[in-house]
Amino acid sequence: MFPNIRIVLINTSHPGNIGSVARAMKTMGFSSLVLVNPKLFPHNKANEMASAACDVLETAVVVKSLDEAIADCSLVIGTSARQRTLPWPLLAPREAAHRVISEAHVHHVAILFGREQTGLTNDELQKCHYHVHIPSDPVYSSLNIAAAVQIMTYELRTTFLAQSQQDLLPRPMDMNNWDYRLATAEEMEKFYDHLQKTLIDLQFLKLDAPRKLMTRLRRLFNRARPDVMEVNILRGMLGAVEKK
Protein backbone atom coordinates (compact mmCIF):
# COMPACT_ATOMS: atom_id res chain seq x y z
CA MET A 1 0.00 0.00 0.00
CA PHE A 2 2.91 2.35 0.72
CA PRO A 3 5.77 1.03 -1.47
CA ASN A 4 7.81 4.26 -1.36
CA ILE A 5 7.88 4.46 2.45
CA ARG A 6 10.46 2.23 4.12
CA ILE A 7 11.04 1.50 7.78
CA VAL A 8 14.75 1.21 8.57
CA LEU A 9 15.95 -0.54 11.73
CA ILE A 10 19.61 -0.08 12.69
CA ASN A 11 21.65 -2.70 14.60
CA THR A 12 18.59 -4.29 16.20
CA SER A 13 19.89 -6.67 18.86
CA HIS A 14 16.83 -8.82 19.58
CA PRO A 15 15.20 -10.71 16.69
CA GLY A 16 11.86 -10.64 18.51
CA ASN A 17 11.79 -6.86 18.10
CA ILE A 18 12.22 -7.25 14.35
CA GLY A 19 9.25 -9.62 14.26
CA SER A 20 7.15 -7.26 16.37
CA VAL A 21 8.01 -4.37 14.05
CA ALA A 22 6.92 -6.45 11.05
CA ARG A 23 3.58 -7.10 12.74
CA ALA A 24 3.14 -3.42 13.60
CA MET A 25 3.90 -2.45 10.00
CA LYS A 26 1.51 -4.94 8.42
CA THR A 27 -1.43 -3.88 10.59
CA MET A 28 -1.08 -0.39 9.08
CA GLY A 29 -0.47 -1.52 5.50
CA PHE A 30 3.33 -1.15 5.30
CA SER A 31 5.65 -3.81 3.92
CA SER A 32 9.01 -2.19 3.08
CA LEU A 33 11.44 -3.10 5.88
CA VAL A 34 15.21 -2.54 5.70
CA LEU A 35 17.55 -3.92 8.37
CA VAL A 36 21.01 -2.44 8.86
CA ASN A 37 23.37 -4.97 10.43
CA PRO A 38 20.85 -6.81 12.62
CA LYS A 39 22.51 -8.92 15.31
CA LEU A 40 20.35 -12.03 14.65
CA PHE A 41 18.32 -12.33 11.46
CA PRO A 42 16.72 -14.41 10.09
CA HIS A 43 15.68 -16.07 13.34
CA ASN A 44 12.82 -18.21 14.64
CA LYS A 45 12.01 -15.64 17.35
CA ALA A 46 11.45 -13.00 14.69
CA ASN A 47 9.00 -15.28 12.88
CA GLU A 48 7.24 -16.12 16.16
CA MET A 49 6.72 -12.47 17.10
CA ALA A 50 5.68 -11.49 13.57
CA SER A 51 2.69 -13.86 13.79
CA ALA A 52 0.85 -13.47 10.46
CA ALA A 53 3.32 -10.84 9.20
CA CYS A 54 6.11 -13.24 8.22
CA ASP A 55 5.72 -12.07 4.62
CA VAL A 56 7.14 -8.70 5.72
CA LEU A 57 10.18 -10.52 7.13
CA GLU A 58 10.57 -12.59 3.97
CA THR A 59 10.84 -9.48 1.81
CA ALA A 60 12.97 -7.51 4.31
CA VAL A 61 16.23 -6.20 2.87
CA VAL A 62 19.41 -6.63 4.94
CA VAL A 63 22.23 -4.15 4.27
CA LYS A 64 25.61 -3.42 5.81
CA SER A 65 25.36 0.36 6.20
CA LEU A 66 22.85 3.14 6.67
CA ASP A 67 24.14 4.83 3.51
CA GLU A 68 23.13 1.74 1.56
CA ALA A 69 19.70 1.70 3.19
CA ILE A 70 18.84 5.30 2.25
CA ALA A 71 20.89 5.80 -0.93
CA ASP A 72 17.87 6.33 -3.21
CA CYS A 73 15.77 8.29 -0.69
CA SER A 74 15.07 12.01 -1.09
CA LEU A 75 13.49 12.40 2.33
CA VAL A 76 14.99 10.82 5.47
CA ILE A 77 13.44 11.22 8.93
CA GLY A 78 15.15 9.98 12.08
CA THR A 79 13.40 9.17 15.36
CA SER A 80 15.06 10.76 18.38
CA ALA A 81 14.14 10.44 22.04
CA ARG A 82 16.23 13.36 23.25
CA GLN A 83 17.30 16.86 22.27
CA ARG A 84 20.78 17.23 20.77
CA THR A 85 23.49 19.81 21.45
CA LEU A 86 23.00 21.20 17.96
CA PRO A 87 19.23 21.47 17.31
CA TRP A 88 17.83 19.97 14.10
CA PRO A 89 14.43 20.61 12.45
CA LEU A 90 12.07 18.69 14.74
CA LEU A 91 8.60 17.35 13.88
CA ALA A 92 5.84 15.78 15.93
CA PRO A 93 4.66 12.38 14.61
CA ARG A 94 1.58 13.87 12.94
CA GLU A 95 3.59 16.64 11.30
CA ALA A 96 6.08 14.06 10.05
CA ALA A 97 3.25 11.92 8.70
CA HIS A 98 1.82 14.84 6.70
CA ARG A 99 5.20 15.57 5.17
CA VAL A 100 5.94 11.91 4.36
CA ILE A 101 2.55 11.23 2.77
CA SER A 102 2.74 14.43 0.71
CA GLU A 103 6.11 13.40 -0.74
CA ALA A 104 5.95 9.60 -0.93
CA HIS A 105 4.00 9.65 -4.19
CA VAL A 106 7.02 11.28 -5.88
CA HIS A 107 10.12 9.68 -4.34
CA HIS A 108 11.39 7.19 -1.75
CA VAL A 109 11.15 8.10 1.94
CA ALA A 110 12.92 6.43 4.88
CA ILE A 111 12.04 6.56 8.58
CA LEU A 112 14.94 5.49 10.80
CA PHE A 113 14.76 3.70 14.14
CA GLY A 114 17.92 3.13 16.19
CA ARG A 115 19.24 0.58 18.63
CA GLU A 116 17.10 -0.63 21.53
CA GLN A 117 19.33 0.89 24.21
CA THR A 118 20.95 3.91 22.58
CA GLY A 119 18.83 4.87 19.56
CA LEU A 120 20.44 6.63 16.60
CA THR A 121 23.95 8.05 16.77
CA ASN A 122 24.66 11.70 16.08
CA ASP A 123 26.28 10.78 12.76
CA GLU A 124 23.16 8.86 11.72
CA LEU A 125 20.86 11.69 12.75
CA GLN A 126 22.94 14.12 10.68
CA LYS A 127 21.95 12.16 7.57
CA CYS A 128 18.30 13.08 8.21
CA HIS A 129 16.34 16.05 6.89
CA TYR A 130 14.15 16.05 10.00
CA HIS A 131 14.01 14.45 13.42
CA VAL A 132 10.75 13.24 14.89
CA HIS A 133 10.06 13.01 18.60
CA ILE A 134 7.18 11.01 20.08
CA PRO A 135 5.98 13.06 23.08
CA SER A 136 5.91 10.30 25.66
CA ASP A 137 5.80 10.97 29.42
CA PRO A 138 9.20 12.38 30.48
CA VAL A 139 8.97 10.42 33.73
CA TYR A 140 9.30 7.22 31.69
CA SER A 141 9.84 8.06 28.04
CA SER A 142 11.40 4.81 26.81
CA LEU A 143 9.43 3.18 23.99
CA ASN A 144 9.93 -0.30 22.60
CA ILE A 145 10.97 -0.13 18.94
CA ALA A 146 7.81 -1.91 17.80
CA ALA A 147 5.67 0.56 19.79
CA ALA A 148 7.47 3.50 18.19
CA VAL A 149 6.99 2.00 14.72
CA GLN A 150 3.31 1.36 15.51
CA ILE A 151 2.78 5.00 16.47
CA MET A 152 4.51 6.32 13.35
CA THR A 153 2.77 3.95 10.93
CA TYR A 154 -0.60 4.69 12.57
CA GLU A 155 -0.07 8.42 12.04
CA LEU A 156 0.97 7.77 8.43
CA ARG A 157 -2.09 5.64 7.75
CA THR A 158 -4.58 8.04 9.32
CA THR A 159 -3.00 10.93 7.39
CA PHE A 160 -3.24 8.97 4.15
CA LEU A 161 -6.89 8.09 4.79
CA ALA A 162 -7.72 11.71 5.62
CA GLN A 163 -6.06 12.85 2.41
CA SER A 164 -7.96 10.25 0.42
CA GLN A 165 -11.27 11.51 1.81
CA GLN A 166 -10.53 15.20 1.40
CA ASP A 167 -7.39 16.47 -0.26
CA LEU A 168 -6.79 19.27 2.25
CA LEU A 169 -3.33 18.38 3.52
CA PRO A 170 -0.62 21.04 3.10
CA ARG A 171 2.02 20.14 0.54
CA PRO A 172 5.36 21.80 1.40
CA MET A 173 6.59 21.39 -2.18
CA ASP A 174 4.53 20.48 -5.25
CA MET A 175 6.97 18.04 -6.81
CA ASN A 176 4.63 17.41 -9.75
CA ASN A 177 5.43 20.91 -11.04
CA TRP A 178 9.11 20.94 -10.08
CA ASP A 179 11.60 20.85 -12.95
CA TYR A 180 14.08 18.41 -11.33
CA ARG A 181 13.69 15.70 -8.73
CA LEU A 182 15.08 16.19 -5.22
CA ALA A 183 18.60 14.93 -4.64
CA THR A 184 18.88 11.48 -3.07
CA ALA A 185 20.78 10.71 0.13
CA GLU A 186 23.56 9.13 -1.93
CA GLU A 187 23.94 12.26 -4.08
CA MET A 188 23.98 14.45 -0.98
CA GLU A 189 26.68 12.31 0.66
CA LYS A 190 28.88 12.70 -2.44
CA PHE A 191 28.32 16.45 -2.29
CA TYR A 192 29.22 16.58 1.42
CA ASP A 193 32.42 14.59 0.75
CA HIS A 194 33.30 16.99 -2.08
CA LEU A 195 32.50 20.03 0.07
CA GLN A 196 34.60 18.80 3.00
CA LYS A 197 37.58 18.03 0.76
CA THR A 198 37.41 21.49 -0.83
CA LEU A 199 37.11 23.28 2.52
CA ILE A 200 40.13 21.36 3.82
CA ASP A 201 42.14 22.27 0.71
CA LEU A 202 41.18 25.91 1.25
CA GLN A 203 42.27 25.59 4.90
CA PHE A 204 38.83 26.85 5.87
CA LEU A 205 38.07 23.58 7.63
CA LYS A 206 40.71 22.37 10.06
CA LEU A 207 40.23 18.76 11.09
CA ASP A 208 42.00 19.33 14.41
CA ALA A 209 39.44 22.04 15.27
CA PRO A 210 36.31 21.42 13.16
CA ARG A 211 33.92 23.30 15.50
CA LYS A 212 30.93 21.37 14.11
CA LEU A 213 31.35 23.15 10.76
CA MET A 214 30.35 20.16 8.62
CA THR A 215 27.47 19.35 10.97
CA ARG A 216 26.11 22.88 10.59
CA LEU A 217 26.57 22.77 6.81
CA ARG A 218 24.72 19.45 6.69
CA ARG A 219 21.89 21.01 8.66
CA LEU A 220 21.81 23.97 6.27
CA PHE A 221 21.64 21.92 3.07
CA ASN A 222 19.31 19.28 4.53
CA ARG A 223 16.96 22.10 5.46
CA ALA A 224 17.19 23.54 1.94
CA ARG A 225 16.30 20.19 0.28
CA PRO A 226 18.23 20.89 -2.99
CA ASP A 227 17.17 19.18 -6.20
CA VAL A 228 19.61 17.19 -8.33
CA MET A 229 20.41 20.11 -10.66
CA GLU A 230 21.14 22.39 -7.71
CA VAL A 231 23.52 19.79 -6.28
CA ASN A 232 25.24 19.51 -9.66
CA ILE A 233 25.63 23.30 -9.74
CA LEU A 234 27.08 23.32 -6.22
CA ARG A 235 29.54 20.57 -7.12
CA GLY A 236 30.46 22.42 -10.31
CA MET A 237 31.24 25.48 -8.18
CA LEU A 238 33.40 23.36 -5.89
CA GLY A 239 35.20 21.96 -8.93
CA ALA A 240 35.91 25.48 -10.20
CA VAL A 241 37.28 26.44 -6.79
CA GLU A 242 39.56 23.39 -6.84
CA LYS A 243 40.93 24.32 -10.30
CA LYS A 244 41.70 27.86 -9.14
C-alpha atoms as a printed R data frame, in Angstrom:
    type eleno elety resid chain resno       x       y       z
1   ATOM     1    CA   MET     A     1   0.000   0.000   0.000
2   ATOM     2    CA   PHE     A     2   2.910   2.349   0.724
3   ATOM     3    CA   PRO     A     3   5.769   1.035  -1.470
4   ATOM     4    CA   ASN     A     4   7.813   4.257  -1.362
5   ATOM     5    CA   ILE     A     5   7.878   4.457   2.446
6   ATOM     6    CA   ARG     A     6  10.456   2.235   4.117
7   ATOM     7    CA   ILE     A     7  11.035   1.504   7.780
8   ATOM     8    CA   VAL     A     8  14.751   1.215   8.567
9   ATOM     9    CA   LEU     A     9  15.953  -0.543  11.733
10  ATOM    10    CA   ILE     A    10  19.611  -0.083  12.685
11  ATOM    11    CA   ASN     A    11  21.647  -2.698  14.596
12  ATOM    12    CA   THR     A    12  18.590  -4.287  16.196
13  ATOM    13    CA   SER     A    13  19.894  -6.670  18.855
14  ATOM    14    CA   HIS     A    14  16.832  -8.821  19.582
15  ATOM    15    CA   PRO     A    15  15.197 -10.712  16.686
16  ATOM    16    CA   GLY     A    16  11.860 -10.643  18.514
17  ATOM    17    CA   ASN     A    17  11.794  -6.864  18.099
18  ATOM    18    CA   ILE     A    18  12.220  -7.250  14.351
19  ATOM    19    CA   GLY     A    19   9.253  -9.616  14.261
20  ATOM    20    CA   SER     A    20   7.149  -7.256  16.370
21  ATOM    21    CA   VAL     A    21   8.007  -4.370  14.045
22  ATOM    22    CA   ALA     A    22   6.920  -6.447  11.050
23  ATOM    23    CA   ARG     A    23   3.578  -7.100  12.738
24  ATOM    24    CA   ALA     A    24   3.138  -3.421  13.598
25  ATOM    25    CA   MET     A    25   3.903  -2.452  10.002
26  ATOM    26    CA   LYS     A    26   1.507  -4.939   8.422
27  ATOM    27    CA   THR     A    27  -1.433  -3.878  10.589
28  ATOM    28    CA   MET     A    28  -1.082  -0.391   9.081
29  ATOM    29    CA   GLY     A    29  -0.474  -1.523   5.497
30  ATOM    30    CA   PHE     A    30   3.326  -1.155   5.302
31  ATOM    31    CA   SER     A    31   5.646  -3.810   3.916
32  ATOM    32    CA   SER     A    32   9.010  -2.189   3.082
33  ATOM    33    CA   LEU     A    33  11.443  -3.103   5.884
34  ATOM    34    CA   VAL     A    34  15.211  -2.537   5.700
35  ATOM    35    CA   LEU     A    35  17.553  -3.923   8.365
36  ATOM    36    CA   VAL     A    36  21.010  -2.436   8.856
37  ATOM    37    CA   ASN     A    37  23.375  -4.970  10.426
38  ATOM    38    CA   PRO     A    38  20.846  -6.813  12.618
39  ATOM    39    CA   LYS     A    39  22.510  -8.922  15.315
40  ATOM    40    CA   LEU     A    40  20.348 -12.027  14.647
41  ATOM    41    CA   PHE     A    41  18.321 -12.334  11.458
42  ATOM    42    CA   PRO     A    42  16.723 -14.410  10.093
43  ATOM    43    CA   HIS     A    43  15.676 -16.068  13.343
44  ATOM    44    CA   ASN     A    44  12.816 -18.213  14.643
45  ATOM    45    CA   LYS     A    45  12.009 -15.635  17.347
46  ATOM    46    CA   ALA     A    46  11.447 -12.999  14.689
47  ATOM    47    CA   ASN     A    47   9.001 -15.284  12.877
48  ATOM    48    CA   GLU     A    48   7.244 -16.118  16.156
49  ATOM    49    CA   MET     A    49   6.723 -12.467  17.098
50  ATOM    50    CA   ALA     A    50   5.679 -11.494  13.570
51  ATOM    51    CA   SER     A    51   2.691 -13.861  13.790
52  ATOM    52    CA   ALA     A    52   0.855 -13.471  10.462
53  ATOM    53    CA   ALA     A    53   3.319 -10.842   9.197
54  ATOM    54    CA   CYS     A    54   6.106 -13.242   8.220
55  ATOM    55    CA   ASP     A    55   5.716 -12.068   4.622
56  ATOM    56    CA   VAL     A    56   7.144  -8.700   5.717
57  ATOM    57    CA   LEU     A    57  10.179 -10.516   7.127
58  ATOM    58    CA   GLU     A    58  10.572 -12.593   3.969
59  ATOM    59    CA   THR     A    59  10.844  -9.485   1.813
60  ATOM    60    CA   ALA     A    60  12.974  -7.512   4.306
61  ATOM    61    CA   VAL     A    61  16.230  -6.201   2.868
62  ATOM    62    CA   VAL     A    62  19.408  -6.628   4.941
63  ATOM    63    CA   VAL     A    63  22.231  -4.154   4.272
64  ATOM    64    CA   LYS     A    64  25.609  -3.422   5.813
65  ATOM    65    CA   SER     A    65  25.356   0.357   6.197
66  ATOM    66    CA   LEU     A    66  22.848   3.140   6.667
67  ATOM    67    CA   ASP     A    67  24.143   4.831   3.515
68  ATOM    68    CA   GLU     A    68  23.133   1.740   1.558
69  ATOM    69    CA   ALA     A    69  19.695   1.701   3.188
70  ATOM    70    CA   ILE     A    70  18.838   5.304   2.252
71  ATOM    71    CA   ALA     A    71  20.892   5.803  -0.928
72  ATOM    72    CA   ASP     A    72  17.870   6.332  -3.209
73  ATOM    73    CA   CYS     A    73  15.766   8.288  -0.686
74  ATOM    74    CA   SER     A    74  15.074  12.007  -1.093
75  ATOM    75    CA   LEU     A    75  13.485  12.398   2.334
76  ATOM    76    CA   VAL     A    76  14.990  10.824   5.467
77  ATOM    77    CA   ILE     A    77  13.440  11.220   8.928
78  ATOM    78    CA   GLY     A    78  15.150   9.976  12.082
79  ATOM    79    CA   THR     A    79  13.401   9.168  15.358
80  ATOM    80    CA   SER     A    80  15.059  10.759  18.381
81  ATOM    81    CA   ALA     A    81  14.137  10.438  22.040
82  ATOM    82    CA   ARG     A    82  16.230  13.361  23.250
83  ATOM    83    CA   GLN     A    83  17.305  16.856  22.269
84  ATOM    84    CA   ARG     A    84  20.785  17.229  20.769
85  ATOM    85    CA   THR     A    85  23.489  19.812  21.455
86  ATOM    86    CA   LEU     A    86  22.997  21.202  17.963
87  ATOM    87    CA   PRO     A    87  19.235  21.472  17.314
88  ATOM    88    CA   TRP     A    88  17.830  19.971  14.096
89  ATOM    89    CA   PRO     A    89  14.432  20.605  12.446
90  ATOM    90    CA   LEU     A    90  12.068  18.691  14.735
91  ATOM    91    CA   LEU     A    91   8.603  17.354  13.883
92  ATOM    92    CA   ALA     A    92   5.837  15.782  15.933
93  ATOM    93    CA   PRO     A    93   4.665  12.384  14.613
94  ATOM    94    CA   ARG     A    94   1.580  13.870  12.936
95  ATOM    95    CA   GLU     A    95   3.594  16.641  11.297
96  ATOM    96    CA   ALA     A    96   6.078  14.065  10.050
97  ATOM    97    CA   ALA     A    97   3.251  11.918   8.696
98  ATOM    98    CA   HIS     A    98   1.823  14.843   6.697
99  ATOM    99    CA   ARG     A    99   5.198  15.567   5.173
100 ATOM   100    CA   VAL     A   100   5.937  11.910   4.363
101 ATOM   101    CA   ILE     A   101   2.546  11.229   2.769
102 ATOM   102    CA   SER     A   102   2.741  14.433   0.710
103 ATOM   103    CA   GLU     A   103   6.114  13.403  -0.741
104 ATOM   104    CA   ALA     A   104   5.952   9.601  -0.933
105 ATOM   105    CA   HIS     A   105   3.998   9.651  -4.193
106 ATOM   106    CA   VAL     A   106   7.019  11.284  -5.878
107 ATOM   107    CA   HIS     A   107  10.122   9.683  -4.341
108 ATOM   108    CA   HIS     A   108  11.394   7.193  -1.751
109 ATOM   109    CA   VAL     A   109  11.147   8.105   1.938
110 ATOM   110    CA   ALA     A   110  12.919   6.425   4.881
111 ATOM   111    CA   ILE     A   111  12.044   6.564   8.579
112 ATOM   112    CA   LEU     A   112  14.939   5.488  10.800
113 ATOM   113    CA   PHE     A   113  14.758   3.697  14.141
114 ATOM   114    CA   GLY     A   114  17.917   3.126  16.188
115 ATOM   115    CA   ARG     A   115  19.240   0.576  18.634
116 ATOM   116    CA   GLU     A   116  17.102  -0.629  21.528
117 ATOM   117    CA   GLN     A   117  19.334   0.891  24.214
118 ATOM   118    CA   THR     A   118  20.949   3.915  22.581
119 ATOM   119    CA   GLY     A   119  18.829   4.870  19.559
120 ATOM   120    CA   LEU     A   120  20.436   6.628  16.598
121 ATOM   121    CA   THR     A   121  23.954   8.049  16.770
122 ATOM   122    CA   ASN     A   122  24.659  11.704  16.075
123 ATOM   123    CA   ASP     A   123  26.278  10.775  12.756
124 ATOM   124    CA   GLU     A   124  23.159   8.857  11.721
125 ATOM   125    CA   LEU     A   125  20.855  11.691  12.748
126 ATOM   126    CA   GLN     A   126  22.942  14.117  10.683
127 ATOM   127    CA   LYS     A   127  21.950  12.160   7.571
128 ATOM   128    CA   CYS     A   128  18.296  13.083   8.208
129 ATOM   129    CA   HIS     A   129  16.342  16.046   6.889
130 ATOM   130    CA   TYR     A   130  14.145  16.055   9.998
131 ATOM   131    CA   HIS     A   131  14.008  14.452  13.416
132 ATOM   132    CA   VAL     A   132  10.749  13.242  14.886
133 ATOM   133    CA   HIS     A   133  10.060  13.012  18.605
134 ATOM   134    CA   ILE     A   134   7.181  11.013  20.079
135 ATOM   135    CA   PRO     A   135   5.976  13.063  23.084
136 ATOM   136    CA   SER     A   136   5.912  10.296  25.663
137 ATOM   137    CA   ASP     A   137   5.800  10.971  29.420
138 ATOM   138    CA   PRO     A   138   9.202  12.377  30.478
139 ATOM   139    CA   VAL     A   139   8.965  10.424  33.727
140 ATOM   140    CA   TYR     A   140   9.301   7.220  31.689
141 ATOM   141    CA   SER     A   141   9.838   8.064  28.043
142 ATOM   142    CA   SER     A   142  11.399   4.812  26.813
143 ATOM   143    CA   LEU     A   143   9.431   3.184  23.992
144 ATOM   144    CA   ASN     A   144   9.934  -0.301  22.602
145 ATOM   145    CA   ILE     A   145  10.970  -0.128  18.940
146 ATOM   146    CA   ALA     A   146   7.809  -1.905  17.799
147 ATOM   147    CA   ALA     A   147   5.674   0.557  19.792
148 ATOM   148    CA   ALA     A   148   7.467   3.505  18.185
149 ATOM   149    CA   VAL     A   149   6.988   1.995  14.720
150 ATOM   150    CA   GLN     A   150   3.309   1.356  15.510
151 ATOM   151    CA   ILE     A   151   2.781   5.001  16.474
152 ATOM   152    CA   MET     A   152   4.508   6.316  13.349
153 ATOM   153    CA   THR     A   153   2.766   3.946  10.935
154 ATOM   154    CA   TYR     A   154  -0.599   4.690  12.574
155 ATOM   155    CA   GLU     A   155  -0.068   8.420  12.042
156 ATOM   156    CA   LEU     A   156   0.969   7.767   8.435
157 ATOM   157    CA   ARG     A   157  -2.088   5.637   7.750
158 ATOM   158    CA   THR     A   158  -4.578   8.041   9.318
159 ATOM   159    CA   THR     A   159  -3.000  10.931   7.394
160 ATOM   160    CA   PHE     A   160  -3.238   8.969   4.154
161 ATOM   161    CA   LEU     A   161  -6.888   8.092   4.793
162 ATOM   162    CA   ALA     A   162  -7.720  11.709   5.617
163 ATOM   163    CA   GLN     A   163  -6.063  12.848   2.411
164 ATOM   164    CA   SER     A   164  -7.965  10.254   0.417
165 ATOM   165    CA   GLN     A   165 -11.272  11.509   1.815
166 ATOM   166    CA   GLN     A   166 -10.525  15.198   1.404
167 ATOM   167    CA   ASP     A   167  -7.395  16.468  -0.260
168 ATOM   168    CA   LEU     A   168  -6.786  19.267   2.249
169 ATOM   169    CA   LEU     A   169  -3.326  18.381   3.518
170 ATOM   170    CA   PRO     A   170  -0.617  21.036   3.096
171 ATOM   171    CA   ARG     A   171   2.024  20.145   0.542
172 ATOM   172    CA   PRO     A   172   5.362  21.802   1.400
173 ATOM   173    CA   MET     A   173   6.592  21.386  -2.179
174 ATOM   174    CA   ASP     A   174   4.528  20.481  -5.252
175 ATOM   175    CA   MET     A   175   6.969  18.041  -6.813
176 ATOM   176    CA   ASN     A   176   4.632  17.413  -9.750
177 ATOM   177    CA   ASN     A   177   5.430  20.912 -11.039
178 ATOM   178    CA   TRP     A   178   9.107  20.944 -10.084
179 ATOM   179    CA   ASP     A   179  11.602  20.851 -12.948
180 ATOM   180    CA   TYR     A   180  14.079  18.415 -11.333
181 ATOM   181    CA   ARG     A   181  13.694  15.701  -8.730
182 ATOM   182    CA   LEU     A   182  15.082  16.193  -5.219
183 ATOM   183    CA   ALA     A   183  18.605  14.928  -4.638
184 ATOM   184    CA   THR     A   184  18.882  11.482  -3.070
185 ATOM   185    CA   ALA     A   185  20.775  10.710   0.128
186 ATOM   186    CA   GLU     A   186  23.565   9.125  -1.925
187 ATOM   187    CA   GLU     A   187  23.935  12.257  -4.077
188 ATOM   188    CA   MET     A   188  23.977  14.452  -0.983
189 ATOM   189    CA   GLU     A   189  26.684  12.313   0.663
190 ATOM   190    CA   LYS     A   190  28.878  12.697  -2.436
191 ATOM   191    CA   PHE     A   191  28.315  16.455  -2.286
192 ATOM   192    CA   TYR     A   192  29.221  16.577   1.418
193 ATOM   193    CA   ASP     A   193  32.421  14.594   0.753
194 ATOM   194    CA   HIS     A   194  33.302  16.992  -2.085
195 ATOM   195    CA   LEU     A   195  32.497  20.031   0.071
196 ATOM   196    CA   GLN     A   196  34.602  18.801   2.996
197 ATOM   197    CA   LYS     A   197  37.584  18.031   0.755
198 ATOM   198    CA   THR     A   198  37.407  21.493  -0.831
199 ATOM   199    CA   LEU     A   199  37.111  23.283   2.518
200 ATOM   200    CA   ILE     A   200  40.129  21.357   3.816
201 ATOM   201    CA   ASP     A   201  42.138  22.273   0.707
202 ATOM   202    CA   LEU     A   202  41.185  25.910   1.254
203 ATOM   203    CA   GLN     A   203  42.274  25.588   4.899
204 ATOM   204    CA   PHE     A   204  38.827  26.846   5.869
205 ATOM   205    CA   LEU     A   205  38.070  23.575   7.634
206 ATOM   206    CA   LYS     A   206  40.714  22.370  10.060
207 ATOM   207    CA   LEU     A   207  40.230  18.756  11.092
208 ATOM   208    CA   ASP     A   208  42.005  19.327  14.408
209 ATOM   209    CA   ALA     A   209  39.444  22.043  15.274
210 ATOM   210    CA   PRO     A   210  36.308  21.421  13.161
211 ATOM   211    CA   ARG     A   211  33.922  23.296  15.502
212 ATOM   212    CA   LYS     A   212  30.932  21.371  14.109
213 ATOM   213    CA   LEU     A   213  31.346  23.148  10.758
214 ATOM   214    CA   MET     A   214  30.346  20.159   8.623
215 ATOM   215    CA   THR     A   215  27.467  19.348  10.966
216 ATOM   216    CA   ARG     A   216  26.114  22.884  10.589
217 ATOM   217    CA   LEU     A   217  26.570  22.765   6.814
218 ATOM   218    CA   ARG     A   218  24.716  19.447   6.693
219 ATOM   219    CA   ARG     A   219  21.889  21.011   8.661
220 ATOM   220    CA   LEU     A   220  21.807  23.971   6.271
221 ATOM   221    CA   PHE     A   221  21.644  21.918   3.069
222 ATOM   222    CA   ASN     A   222  19.310  19.276   4.530
223 ATOM   223    CA   ARG     A   223  16.964  22.095   5.462
224 ATOM   224    CA   ALA     A   224  17.189  23.542   1.943
225 ATOM   225    CA   ARG     A   225  16.301  20.191   0.282
226 ATOM   226    CA   PRO     A   226  18.226  20.890  -2.993
227 ATOM   227    CA   ASP     A   227  17.169  19.181  -6.203
228 ATOM   228    CA   VAL     A   228  19.608  17.192  -8.327
229 ATOM   229    CA   MET     A   229  20.410  20.114 -10.664
230 ATOM   230    CA   GLU     A   230  21.136  22.393  -7.712
231 ATOM   231    CA   VAL     A   231  23.518  19.791  -6.278
232 ATOM   232    CA   ASN     A   232  25.242  19.506  -9.658
233 ATOM   233    CA   ILE     A   233  25.630  23.304  -9.736
234 ATOM   234    CA   LEU     A   234  27.085  23.322  -6.223
235 ATOM   235    CA   ARG     A   235  29.536  20.566  -7.120
236 ATOM   236    CA   GLY     A   236  30.456  22.421 -10.306
237 ATOM   237    CA   MET     A   237  31.241  25.482  -8.183
238 ATOM   238    CA   LEU     A   238  33.400  23.361  -5.890
239 ATOM   239    CA   GLY     A   239  35.197  21.958  -8.927
240 ATOM   240    CA   ALA     A   240  35.906  25.481 -10.198
241 ATOM   241    CA   VAL     A   241  37.284  26.445  -6.788
242 ATOM   242    CA   GLU     A   242  39.558  23.386  -6.837
243 ATOM   243    CA   LYS     A   243  40.931  24.316 -10.297
244 ATOM   244    CA   LYS     A   244  41.700  27.861  -9.137
